[in-house]
Amino acid sequence: MIGRLDPNHREVTVIGAGISGLLVAYTLKKRGFKVRVFDSASRAGGLIETRTTAFGPAETAAHSLMVNPDVSAFFSELGIELEAVHPESKARFIYRNGKMRRFPLTFLETLRTIWRFFSKPAHPIDPTRATLAEWARAHLGEPVLKNLLAPFVTGVYAATPEELRLATAFPSLVPSDPRRSLFWNFLEARRKPGPKKTRPKMMTPKGGMESVILRLQAVLGPDLVLNQPIQELPEVPNLVVCVPPPELARLIQKHDPASASALRSVSSSPLVTVTAFAKGTDFRNGPPKGVGVLIPRNEGLRILGVLFNSSSFSGRVLHPGTVSMTVMLGGTTDPGALRLGDEEITGLIVQELGLLLGFQGNLLHREITRWDSAIPLYSGTLDGVRGLLSKGFFSKQGRILFTNYSKEVSIRGMIDTLRLLS
């Protein structure tokens, strides 16, 4: 979140009705502000949508979120029931050397990683400028980078560790003293005063991710105005802007040309998500169990990862014996995936699911969603843009930028940030 409200005025105009716009509008309305939300789209929610199919629900983007006590309380207040991952299906896998592994490092690699964790880095990094890849090489080593961090980052950001700035994407990992071991820095961080963080749990709304959108929309009622093209930002005492970088650049061009120009340089990761339904009997070793599998880019597959929907949560399939999966393609390493036709994507998925999961049949159904700009790239460029915006258009009291590129990419992060809103 960049900027601050004017406390002398209790009316707020919100531009943008994606998840960030709806969350901030709901929070302000709950705190007694008179809120109006405007969006040019015909539906609220942005990337988040739950489609109904004859085989089960299909999510167009995230199928779950990470939940801590504050997020749990927020959803409880909203009247949305959350479901945790099935206790017997918590396994997470990395694909390495043709096999799905719960821990992808060899015995020797593990020993070397432990040694590096407790040792001073041979080549200390500048934590304010380093990429996630540079941090990992300095403190953990190449095997961890390639086989653990890289697939995780690709699964969350659809990008590579080389493209993400440590301080921008993972500020909590920035070492207080880069010349000392990672163990010492983690120990120092735990000694700092303040409440201890609870490890978040992977959960999903029982009615699908869009149930969150529909509930927020219902609470806002007539204060949410859709199909309303925004040609320019209104002159109001309190303005919250929740739109993507290209749209923000257009809206602030005449007010802050420097920031507008910088915004146009912000890159976003392209992504293809496919909810695929199949017969459980078509898997050579039975239906997949666990949360899902991530695939390092050096394994020769185009699939970035597969989420095992029906294994993780109930209500994901309508017929017994059916399997639901979310397959991710594209990202910054494979933007050409967006140009593949539906049948090409289907053929690719069937082929690579055969290698990953022993799939030997045809899909019963698939829902394909293409996102040209799914997730902003948390790079040094984005860091510079944030600085310009905080000193430029959003330096004036009564203006706030609240988006997935202003601070947090996740719904959990957004809800945590909103606790600071006043």
Secondary structure, DSSP 8 states (H G I E B T S, - for coil): -EEE--TT--EEEEE--BHHHHHHHHHHHHTT-EEEEE-SSSSSBTT--EEE-SSSEEESS-S-EEE-HHHHHHHHHHT--EEE--GGG--EEEEETTEEESS-S-HHHHHHHHHHHHS--SS---TTT-BHHHHHHHHT-HHHIIIIIHHHHHHHHSS-GGGSBHHHH-GGG--S-TTS-HHHHHHHHHHSSS------EEEEETT-THHHHHHHHHHHGGGEE-S---SS----SSEEE---HHHHHHHHTTT-HHHHHHHTT--EEEEEEEEEEEEGGGBTTSS--SSEEE--GGGS-S--EEE-HHHHSTTS-SSTTEEEEEEEEESTT-GGGGGS-HHHHHHHHHHHHHHHH-B-S--SEEEEEEEEEEEE--SHHHHHHHHHHHHTGGGSTTEEE-STTTT-SSHHHHHHHHTT--
